[in-house]
Amino acid sequence: MERSGDGWSFTAELPNASGVSWAIVPNVTEVTALSPALLDAALSTPNPTVPSLYRLIGTDPMTRAEPNISVLQQPDAPEYDWADLGNPAPQLAGEKLATGHKIHYALENPNQVLFLDGEVMQRIHNDFLDLNIAPIYVHNSGMAQRMGDFADPIGFAHAVGAHIEEQPDVIVGMSAGALAACALAVELGAQRVVLLSPAVVAGIDVARELMSSLLANNISVDIAVGSEENRGDRPEQSIFTIAQGLADGIESAGGRSTFTVFPGGHDLAAWRPVLARMLS
């Protein structure tokens, strides 16, 4: 979408990909320096069906979030009730950590999976009910805290990990939370890390340090990235290229890693079915 007068004009050329839905958002490259609240305000489409990530991060998942972006449901894509992204999340047991983070969990079985950006992922808790896993959601208290945490993933893992009594087998991190997921896996002794569209906000040197720690602790790394995440003026610095480099580096060092390309981009519409497959 592009700005047209006081509003937005919409055109879409969707790749011929089977079994995928697409989240439609405006082209907001002109406002990326704005605050998250202003960026969220710019992310609005006619007849929206889901709230954007910027609207969900750092908010109370027990409250309703109004939709502001659109999802195009393709005929052969997995069917989801997209309204549940805006509806209040299921009530779960929880506590507030000394760090200010909140943790919510449903520990019905021993297969514990910890999700960063938990206030977002708890809204799709019903997706995980048939996967024989026990979700643990670590909530951010706000966008500012989230970006501060994820810019120092090792410090975050030390601070938060000291207050988590559970021992999850799998840690899931998306976007800017990818390196924090790696650091927390080392801190808690997890067996596996699942990374969706990893954004290396802490820098490539920190990423290499964490990859070495994962190797030393024999933690497997499964990375998935969208086919559309190699766009932009500098594709060599794209999320796609960085994600592929991380997977290749682990493999070449003798570690356990998988690299999957899914049709789509940096949004929940693409991540949702991919995550279900990776955790099943």
C-alpha positions in Angstrom: 0.0 0.0 0.0 1.2 3.5 -0.7 0.0 6.9 0.5 -2.5 8.6 -1.8 -3.6 12.1 -0.7 -5.0 11.7 2.8 -5.3 8.0 2.6 -3.7 4.9 1.1 -4.0 3.2 -2.3 -3.8 -0.6 -2.5 -2.3 -2.8 -5.1 -1.1 -6.4 -4.6 0.8 -8.9 -6.7 0.8 -12.1 -4.7 3.3 -14.9 -5.6 1.7 -18.1 -6.8 2.1 -19.9 -3.5 -0.2 -22.7 -2.4 -1.5 -23.0 1.1 -0.7 -19.5 2.5 -2.6 -16.4 3.6 -1.1 -12.9 3.3 -1.2 -10.1 5.7 -1.6 -6.8 3.8 0.0 -3.7 5.4 1.0 -0.3 4.0 4.4 0.5 2.7 5.6 2.4 5.9 9.3 2.8 4.9 8.7 6.6 5.1 7.7 6.4 8.8 10.0 3.7 10.2 11.8 6.3 12.4 8.5 7.1 14.2 7.5 5.8 17.5 5.7 2.4 17.6 2.4 4.1 18.4 2.6 6.3 15.3 3.8 3.5 13.2 0.8 1.4 14.3 -1.5 4.3 13.4 0.0 4.3 9.9 -0.6 0.5 9.6 -4.3 0.6 8.7 -6.2 -0.8 5.8 -9.8 -0.8 4.6 -11.9 -3.5 6.1 -9.2 -4.8 8.5 -9.4 -8.3 10.0 -6.5 -8.5 12.5 -4.4 -6.1 14.7 -0.8 -5.5 13.7 2.1 -6.8 15.7 2.8 -3.2 16.8 -0.7 -3.1 18.2 -0.3 -6.4 20.2 3.3 -6.1 21.5 3.4 -4.9 25.1 -0.4 -4.9 25.5 -2.5 -6.8 27.9 -3.6 -10.0 26.0 -6.7 -10.3 28.2 -8.2 -7.2 26.5 -9.6 -6.7 23.0 -7.3 -5.3 20.3 -9.0 -3.6 17.4 -8.0 -4.8 13.9 -6.1 -2.5 11.6 -4.5 -4.6 8.9 -6.0 -7.2 6.5 -5.4 -10.9 5.8 -6.2 -12.4 2.5 -7.4 -15.9 3.2 -6.4 -18.1 0.2 -8.8 -21.0 -0.6 -6.2 -23.8 0.0 -4.6 -22.2 3.1 -5.1 -23.5 6.6 -8.3 -22.1 8.1 -8.0 -19.9 11.1 -10.3 -17.8 13.1 -8.4 -14.6 12.5 -10.6 -12.7 14.9 -8.9 -14.5 17.8 -5.8 -12.3 17.3 -7.9 -9.3 18.5 -10.1 -11.2 21.0 -9.0 -11.5 24.7 -6.6 -14.4 25.2 -7.6 -17.5 27.2 -7.1 -17.0 31.0 -4.1 -19.0 32.2 -2.2 -19.3 35.4 0.5 -16.7 35.8 2.9 -14.6 37.8 4.9 -11.4 37.6 8.7 -11.8 37.6 11.0 -9.5 39.6 12.2 -8.2 36.3 8.8 -6.7 35.5 8.0 -9.4 32.9 4.9 -11.5 33.3 4.8 -15.2 32.7 1.6 -17.3 31.9 1.5 -21.0 31.4 -0.6 -24.1 30.8 1.5 -27.0 32.0 -0.9 -29.9 31.3 1.9 -32.1 30.0 5.7 -32.3 30.3 6.4 -31.1 26.7 7.1 -27.4 27.7 7.6 -24.8 25.0 8.5 -21.3 26.0 7.4 -18.4 23.7 9.0 -14.9 23.8 6.6 -12.1 22.8 4.2 -14.1 24.9 1.5 -11.4 25.1 1.1 -11.9 21.3 1.4 -15.7 21.2 -1.0 -16.2 24.0 -3.8 -14.9 21.8 -3.4 -17.9 19.6 -3.2 -20.4 22.5 -5.9 -22.5 21.0 -3.6 -23.3 18.0 -1.3 -25.2 20.4 -4.0 -27.3 22.1 -3.7 -30.2 19.6 0.1 -30.2 19.5 0.7 -32.0 22.8 2.7 -29.1 24.2 2.6 -27.1 27.4 3.0 -23.4 26.4 4.9 -20.9 28.6 4.4 -17.3 27.6 6.9 -14.6 28.6 5.2 -11.3 28.2 6.9 -7.9 27.5 5.7 -5.0 29.6 5.9 -2.7 26.6 7.7 -2.0 23.3 10.5 0.0 24.9 11.3 -2.9 27.4 11.1 -5.4 24.5 13.6 -3.6 22.4 15.9 -3.0 25.3 15.8 -6.7 26.3 16.4 -7.9 22.8 19.3 -5.5 22.1 21.1 -7.2 25.0 19.9 -10.9 24.7 22.5 -12.4 27.0 21.7 -9.9 29.8 18.0 -10.5 29.2 18.5 -14.3 29.5 20.5 -14.0 32.7 18.0 -11.7 34.3 14.8 -13.5 33.3 16.1 -17.0 33.3 17.0 -16.7 37.0 13.3 -16.3 37.8 11.9 -19.1 35.5 11.6 -22.4 37.4 10.3 -24.4 34.5 12.7 -26.3 32.2 11.3 -26.0 28.7 12.6 -28.3 25.9 12.0 -25.7 23.2 12.3 -21.9 23.1 10.5 -20.0 20.3 11.7 -16.5 19.2 10.4 -14.4 16.4 11.8 -11.4 14.7 13.8 -9.3 17.2 13.3 -12.0 19.8 15.4 -14.5 18.0 18.8 -14.0 19.7 17.1 -13.6 23.1 15.5 -17.1 22.5 19.0 -18.5 21.8 20.4 -16.9 24.9 17.5 -18.2 27.0 17.9 -21.7 25.6 21.5 -21.7 26.8 20.5 -20.3 30.2 17.7 -22.8 30.8 19.3 -25.8 29.2 16.7 -26.3 26.4 17.2 -28.9 23.7 16.0 -26.9 20.8 15.4 -23.3 19.5 12.8 -22.4 16.9 13.4 -19.0 15.2 10.9 -17.4 12.9 12.2 -14.5 10.6 15.2 -13.8 12.9 16.2 -10.2 13.1 19.7 -9.8 14.5 19.1 -6.5 16.4 22.0 -7.1 18.8 24.5 -7.3 16.0 26.3 -10.1 14.1 29.1 -10.5 16.7 26.6 -11.3 19.4 24.8 -13.7 17.0 28.0 -15.5 16.4 28.8 -15.7 20.2 25.3 -17.2 20.8 25.6 -19.7 17.9 28.9 -20.9 19.5 27.1 -21.3 22.8 24.3 -23.3 21.2 26.9 -25.6 19.5 28.8 -26.0 22.8 25.6 -27.0 24.5 24.4 -29.3 21.7 21.2 -27.3 21.2 19.5 -27.7 17.8 18.4 -24.7 15.8 15.4 -24.6 13.4 15.1 -21.5 11.4 12.3 -20.4 9.1 12.2 -17.3 7.0 9.7 -15.8 4.5 10.3 -15.9 0.8 9.5 -12.1 0.7 12.1 -11.2 3.3 15.0 -10.7 0.9 13.6 -7.5 -0.5 15.0 -4.0 -0.1 17.9 -1.9 -1.4 20.5 -4.1 0.3 19.4 -7.8 0.0 22.8 -8.9 1.5 21.6 -7.4 4.8 18.1 -8.8 4.6 16.5 -11.0 7.2 16.5 -13.8 4.6 20.2 -13.6 4.0 21.1 -13.3 7.7 18.9 -16.2 8.6 20.4 -18.4 5.9 23.9 -17.4 7.1 23.1 -18.4 10.7 21.9 -21.8 9.6 24.8 -22.4 7.3 27.3 -21.3 10.0 25.8 -23.8 12.5 25.9 -26.6 9.9 29.4 -25.9 8.8 30.5 -26.0 12.5 29.0 -29.4 13.0 25.9 -28.3 14.8 22.3 -29.4 14.2 20.2 -26.9 12.2 17.4 -26.8 9.7 16.5 -23.9 7.3 13.0 -23.6 5.9 11.7 -21.0 3.5 7.9 -20.4 3.8 5.8 -18.4 1.4 5.2 -15.0 2.9 6.8 -12.3 4.9 7.3 -10.8 8.3 3.8 -11.2 9.7 1.6 -13.4 11.8 -0.4 -14.5 8.8 2.7 -16.3 7.5 4.1 -17.4 10.8 1.0 -19.0 12.2 0.8 -22.2 10.0 4.6 -22.5 9.9 4.9 -22.5 13.7 2.2 -25.2 14.0 4.2 -27.4 11.6 7.5 -26.8 13.3 6.0 -27.7 16.7 4.0 -30.7 15.7 
